């Protein structure tokens, strides 16, 4: 049997972050602004944000507020 491999399409998500006085990075995915996470480094923060995105987009979790865009004109 021939198996075809299709590379997974890369998805990009915007996030907001800042560095605290203790050196840790805090941030959130812009589409889920109520749910902050932190990391010891910027790369660590990004990994935690990827985990949040996977969790929030793979499950219907009650009470998760999400920001979206619509066209109005």
N, C-alpha and C positions, 0 to 999 in steps of 0.2 A: 504494500500500500504506500502510495506517495503522500508524504506530509508536506504541506506548504507552510512556510513561515512568513508571517506578516509582522514587520516590526511594529511595536506599540507606538502609537502616536504620542508625541510629547505634548503635554498640556502645561500651560503657564498660568499661574495665579498671582495676583498682586497681594502684597502684604505690607504692613506697617510695623516698623521696629524702632527701638531706641536702646541706648546703653545706659544702664543705671550707674549710680555712684560706686556701687560695690563691684562693678565690672561685668555684671551679668547682662545679657541681652533679653529684652522683653519684646513681645510682638503678637500680632494676630493676623489672620487672613482677612482681607478687606471684606469678603463676602460673609464672614462670621465675626463681626466686630465685638461681640460680647464675650468671646472666648479667647482669652490671652494665654500664652505659654511663655516659657523662658528657656534659655540655654546658657551654657558656660562660654560659648563662642557664637559667632554669627552662623557658622555651619551647623552647630548643635541646635540652635534655634530653628534653622530651616528644616532640619530633620524632624523636630517636634511638630512643626507646622505641617509637614507632609503627612505625619501620622494623624493629626487632627483632620486634615482634608479627607484622608482615606476613611476614617471613622464616620465623619459626618456625611460623606457622599455615598457610603455603602449601606447605611442604615437609616430608617425613618425614626429619628429620635424626637419624641415629643418635647416641645418647648424650645427647640433650637431656632433662633431667629436668623434669617438670612437676608442679605441685601442683594437685589437684582436690578436690572435695567429694563425699561420698556421704551418703545418708540411712541411718541405722542404727536407726531406731526408729519 
